[in-house]
Amino acid sequence: MKAALVAIALMLSCARHPALTVGIAGGSIGLLSCEIQQGEQQNCGIITAAVGLGLGGLAWLVTTFADTDAHQLPNDDDEVLPNGAVRVHSRTELPPVPLDAGVIDAPVPVVDAGAIAD
């Protein structure tokens, strides 16, 4: 029985639809985690079905009703050099306060040259 389920899961994993892939992967993880903990077969079946159908259904809803096409972010005026490297132009200004991490400058100790003993 387990071998048949694994064979079916492997055949269905070749599918191109992301909802099917997510459902199979989630159900497989649910089944394997239940089997590792040596749960009852009925409980493992319920967990596998719930996780597979839940995650697969959620992925199907997202891919059906949301715009999932690849979108490209706008260019940030980065300069591509002839060797293929990218020169990033940052417009972040320095803060108006000195960067001291909140540490107060310690006074410089004054050492009297005559007080040093050899």
PEPEUR-V893999 format. One record per backbone hydrogen bond with DSSP energy under -0.5 kcal/mol. NH is the residue of the N-H (numbers start at 0). CO is the residue of the C=O. E is the energy in kcal/mol with one decimal. If there is no record, write none. Layout:
BEGIN
NH/CO/E, NH/CO/E
END
This chain:
BEGIN
4/0/-2.1, 5/1/-2.4, 6/2/-2.3, 7/3/-2.4, 8/4/-2.5, 9/5/-2.4, 10/6/-2.1, 11/7/-2.6, 12/8/-1.5, 13/10/-1.0, 14/11/-1.8, 20/16/-1.8, 21/17/-2.7, 22/18/-2.4, 23/19/-2.4, 24/20/-2.5, 25/21/-2.7, 26/22/-2.4, 27/23/-2.5, 28/24/-2.2, 29/25/-2.3, 30/26/-2.6, 31/27/-2.9, 32/28/-2.4, 33/29/-1.7, 34/30/-2.5, 35/31/-2.4, 36/32/-1.4, 37/34/-1.2, 38/33/-2.1, 43/39/-2.4, 44/40/-2.2, 45/41/-2.0, 46/42/-2.6, 47/43/-2.6, 48/44/-2.5, 49/45/-2.6, 50/46/-2.6, 51/47/-2.6, 52/48/-2.7, 53/49/-2.3, 54/50/-2.6, 55/51/-2.0, 56/52/-2.5, 57/53/-2.2, 58/54/-2.5, 59/55/-2.2, 60/56/-2.5, 61/57/-2.3, 62/58/-2.5, 63/59/-1.9, 64/60/-2.5, 65/61/-1.9, 67/65/-1.1, 78/86/-2.5, 79/77/-0.5, 80/78/-0.6, 80/84/-3.1, 83/80/-2.1, 86/78/-3.6, 86/84/-0.5, 87/85/-0.7, 89/87/-0.7, 92/90/-0.5, 99/97/-1.2, 102/99/-1.9, 110/108/-0.6, 111/109/-0.5, 112/110/-0.5, 114/111/-1.4, 115/112/-0.6, 116/114/-0.5
END
